[in-house]
Amino acid sequence: MAVREVIGGDGTSLVYRTFGSDDAPALVLLHGWAQSSRCWGEPVLEALAEDFRVIAVDLRGHGYSQAPEAGYDDRDAWAGDLAAVLDAENVSATNPAVLLGWSYGGLVICDYLAVHGSGAVAGLILVGAITSIGRGEKGGRVGAAMRAAIPAAMSEDPREAVRALGSFGNALTGPVGGKGAVSQALFGASLGTPPRVRAALFDRAVSNDELLTRLDLPVLVLHGAQDSVVDVSAAHHAASLLRRPTTSIWEGVDHGPFVEDPDRFVAEVREFARKALPESETRVEPGQGSMEG
């Protein structure tokens, strides 16, 4: 495992970790709101690294990456962050990557595709992901746990934030016994994300429905049927727009499928990514997706 740093287009310092051989095909993991690259768990990262060069990114404002004052409502900033990581890791049209986004990470992937196109991308994996955000956006519909956590989860009052993030965190591990240590780690990552960042990530409105209809990439849409953070209808909506979707809905699973059943998660990601990586032709040109309103 190596820890690396790159500077995004607006000067933001971004930290990410790599696992596996530098010669292996790239699998890039983007975490969700108020989390970090450690959310996946070391066993999942190490298992995936047997087949891929795993690149686990701390998004701006999260983990060890810098938390700038601005940029969280800026599509170009998010796109530039991911582009900087891919460039640093020599991902290109001739050496493409599979991008995997969990929760808010799915929206960041859409930001990248809208600005930079899909020339360096072999396939996408959307895990409990949103693809749009804003009132009425079907691709960004949240579940009961997320609705209950807002706005207290953004509060600077520790009593309010702890209560809200505690109940929100239960959705990340689901009703599975023996996950107490994992639950505490995820809860800690949420508290460690500055309140202003937690709030700023929701201070935007963007629809990516048009982008998804144009996207000629294989996409695995993986979602828990009982997801209480991002409603499963968001997954069905994305799949209905995509040209080449593979849908995997996990019954009885909440917002963290890689926590609830890591072996199944690794198996499904591995199978999809192995098939997708040989496909590298360009499918979406920069600027073809719909932009923020």
C-alpha positions in Angstrom: 0.0 0.0 0.0 1.2 3.5 -0.9 -0.1 6.9 0.2 0.1 9.6 -2.5 -0.8 13.2 -2.9 -1.8 15.2 -6.0 -2.9 18.8 -6.5 -6.3 19.4 -8.1 -7.0 22.0 -10.7 -7.9 24.7 -8.2 -4.9 24.0 -6.0 -6.6 21.6 -3.5 -4.3 18.9 -2.1 -5.8 15.4 -2.6 -4.6 12.3 -0.8 -5.3 8.8 -2.0 -4.0 5.3 -1.3 -3.0 2.6 -3.9 -3.0 -1.1 -3.4 -1.8 -3.9 -5.7 0.7 -3.9 -8.6 1.3 -0.7 -10.6 1.0 -2.9 -13.7 -2.5 -4.1 -13.0 -5.6 -2.4 -14.5 -6.9 0.5 -12.4 -10.0 0.4 -10.2 -10.7 3.8 -8.7 -12.9 4.0 -5.6 -14.7 7.1 -4.5 -16.4 7.2 -1.1 -19.6 8.9 -0.1 -20.7 11.9 1.9 -18.8 12.4 5.2 -16.6 9.4 4.8 -13.1 8.6 3.6 -11.1 6.1 1.6 -11.0 3.9 4.7 -14.7 3.2 4.5 -14.2 0.2 2.3 -12.2 -1.7 4.9 -8.7 -3.1 4.4 -9.9 -6.7 3.6 -12.0 -5.4 0.7 -9.2 -3.3 -0.7 -6.6 -6.0 -0.3 -8.9 -8.6 -2.0 -9.6 -6.3 -4.9 -5.8 -5.6 -5.2 -5.2 -9.2 -6.1 -6.6 -8.4 -9.6 -6.5 -4.6 -9.9 -4.5 -1.6 -9.0 -6.9 -0.2 -6.5 -6.9 3.6 -6.1 -8.9 4.7 -3.1 -9.4 8.5 -3.0 -10.1 10.9 -0.1 -12.5 13.4 -1.7 -11.9 17.1 -1.1 -12.9 18.0 2.5 -12.7 14.4 3.6 -10.1 12.1 5.2 -6.6 13.4 4.7 -7.4 15.6 1.7 -7.5 19.4 2.0 -10.8 21.0 3.0 -10.9 24.3 1.0 -13.4 27.0 1.7 -15.0 26.7 -1.7 -15.5 24.3 -4.6 -18.1 21.9 -3.2 -20.9 23.3 -5.5 -18.6 23.5 -8.5 -18.8 20.7 -11.1 -15.4 21.7 -12.6 -13.7 21.4 -9.2 -14.9 17.9 -8.6 -14.1 16.8 -12.1 -10.7 18.4 -11.8 -10.0 16.5 -8.6 -10.7 13.1 -10.2 -8.8 14.1 -13.4 -5.7 15.0 -11.4 -5.7 11.6 -9.6 -6.2 9.7 -12.9 -3.5 11.7 -14.6 -1.1 11.0 -11.7 -1.8 7.3 -12.0 -1.3 7.3 -15.8 -4.9 6.4 -16.6 -5.7 7.2 -20.2 -7.6 6.0 -23.3 -4.9 3.3 -23.8 -4.8 2.5 -20.1 -8.4 3.0 -18.9 -9.9 2.5 -15.4 -13.1 1.3 -13.9 -14.6 4.0 -11.7 -16.6 2.9 -8.6 -18.6 5.5 -6.7 -20.5 4.9 -3.5 -23.3 7.3 -2.6 -22.1 10.8 -3.3 -19.1 9.3 -5.1 -21.5 8.4 -8.0 -22.3 12.2 -8.4 -18.5 13.0 -8.5 -18.1 10.4 -11.3 -20.9 12.1 -13.2 -19.1 15.5 -12.7 -15.9 14.0 -14.2 -17.7 12.4 -17.2 -19.6 15.6 -18.0 -16.4 17.7 -18.1 -13.8 15.2 -19.3 -15.8 12.5 -21.2 -15.3 8.8 -20.9 -12.2 8.3 -23.0 -10.1 7.1 -20.1 -13.0 5.0 -18.6 -13.7 1.3 -19.3 -16.8 1.0 -17.1 -18.6 2.3 -14.0 -19.8 0.8 -10.8 -22.5 2.7 -8.9 -22.9 1.5 -5.3 -25.9 2.9 -3.4 -25.2 6.0 -5.5 -26.8 9.2 -6.4 -26.3 10.5 -10.0 -28.1 13.8 -9.6 -28.9 16.1 -6.7 -31.6 18.7 -6.0 -35.3 18.9 -5.3 -37.3 16.5 -7.5 -34.3 14.7 -9.0 -35.2 11.0 -9.2 -31.5 10.1 -9.4 -30.9 11.8 -6.1 -33.8 10.6 -4.0 -32.8 10.0 -0.4 -34.2 7.6 2.1 -35.6 7.9 5.6 -32.3 7.8 7.5 -30.9 10.6 5.4 -34.0 12.8 5.7 -34.0 12.3 9.4 -30.3 13.3 9.7 -30.7 16.6 7.8 -30.1 19.4 8.9 -28.8 18.3 12.3 -26.0 16.3 10.7 -24.5 19.6 9.4 -24.7 21.3 12.8 -21.6 22.7 14.6 -23.3 21.9 17.9 -21.7 18.5 18.8 -24.8 17.3 20.6 -27.0 17.7 17.6 -24.4 16.4 15.2 -23.6 13.3 17.3 -27.2 12.3 17.6 -27.9 12.8 13.9 -24.8 11.1 12.6 -25.2 8.2 15.0 -28.5 7.2 13.6 -27.3 7.9 10.1 -24.3 5.6 10.7 -26.5 2.6 11.6 -27.6 2.6 7.9 -24.0 2.1 6.8 -23.6 -1.2 8.5 -27.2 -2.5 8.5 -28.7 -5.0 10.9 -25.7 -7.3 10.9 -24.2 -8.5 14.1 -20.4 -8.2 14.8 -20.0 -4.9 13.0 -19.7 -2.7 16.0 -16.0 -1.7 15.4 -16.8 -0.9 11.8 -19.8 1.2 12.8 -17.6 3.2 15.2 -15.0 3.8 12.5 -17.5 5.0 10.0 -19.1 7.2 12.7 -15.7 8.7 13.4 -15.1 9.5 9.8 -18.4 11.3 9.6 -17.6 13.4 12.8 -14.1 14.0 11.4 -15.6 15.7 8.3 -15.9 19.4 9.0 -19.6 20.5 9.5 -19.2 23.2 6.8 -18.2 20.5 4.3 -21.1 18.2 5.3 -23.4 21.1 4.6 -21.7 22.3 1.4 -22.0 19.0 -0.4 -25.7 19.5 -0.5 -25.6 23.1 -1.6 -25.9 22.3 -5.3 -28.4 21.2 -7.8 -27.5 19.2 -10.9 -29.3 16.8 -13.2 -27.3 14.1 -15.0 -30.2 12.2 -16.6 -29.1 13.4 -20.1 -25.5 12.4 -19.5 -26.6 8.9 -18.5 -28.7 8.4 -21.6 -25.7 9.3 -23.8 -23.3 7.1 -21.9 -22.2 4.1 -23.9 -20.3 2.3 -21.1 -21.0 -0.9 -19.2 -22.3 0.1 -15.8 -23.0 -2.1 -12.7 -25.7 -0.6 -10.6 -25.4 -2.2 -7.2 -27.8 -1.1 -4.4 -29.3 -2.4 -1.2 -33.1 -2.9 -1.5 -33.5 -1.5 2.0 -31.2 1.4 1.5 -32.4 4.1 3.9 -29.8 6.8 2.8 -30.2 6.7 -1.0 -33.5 5.2 -1.9 -33.4 2.2 -4.2 -35.6 4.0 -6.7 -32.5 6.1 -7.5 -30.8 2.9 -8.7 -33.8 1.9 -10.8 -33.9 5.3 -12.3 -30.3 5.3 -13.3 -30.6 1.8 -14.8 -33.7 2.9 -16.8 -31.6 5.6 -18.5 -28.4 3.7 -19.1 -27.7 2.0 -22.4 -25.7 -0.9 -20.9 -26.7 -1.5 -17.3 -26.2 -4.6 -15.1 -28.4 -4.3 -12.0 -27.7 -6.0 -8.7 -30.3 -5.3 -6.0 -29.4 -6.9 -2.7 -32.4 -7.8 -0.6 -32.3 -7.0 3.1 -29.2 -4.7 2.7 -29.0 -1.1 3.7 -26.5 1.6 2.5 -23.2 -0.3 3.0 -23.2 -3.5 0.9 -19.5 -3.8 1.1 -19.8 -3.7 4.9 -22.7 -6.1 5.2 -21.4 -8.7 2.8 -17.8 -7.9 1.7 -17.2 -11.3 0.0 -20.2 -10.9 -2.3 -19.2 -7.3 -2.9 -15.7 -8.2 -4.0 -16.9 -11.0 -6.1 -19.4 -8.9 -8.0 -17.0 -6.0 -8.5 -14.3 -8.3 -9.6 -16.5 -10.1 -12.2 -17.8 -6.9 -13.7 -14.4 -5.0 -13.8 -12.7 -8.0 -15.4 -15.2 -7.9 -18.2 -15.3 -4.1 -18.6 -11.6 -3.3 -18.7 -10.8 -4.6 -22.2 -13.4 -2.1 -23.6 -11.6 1.2 -23.9 -13.0 3.1 -26.9 -14.3 6.6 -26.3 -18.0 6.9 -25.7 -18.8 10.3 -24.4 -17.1 13.5 -25.4 -16.3 16.2 -22.9 -19.2 18.6 -22.4 -21.9 16.4 -23.7 -23.6 15.8 -20.4 -26.1 18.3 -18.9 -24.5 20.9 -16.6 -25.5 22.3 -13.2 -28.5 24.6 -13.1 
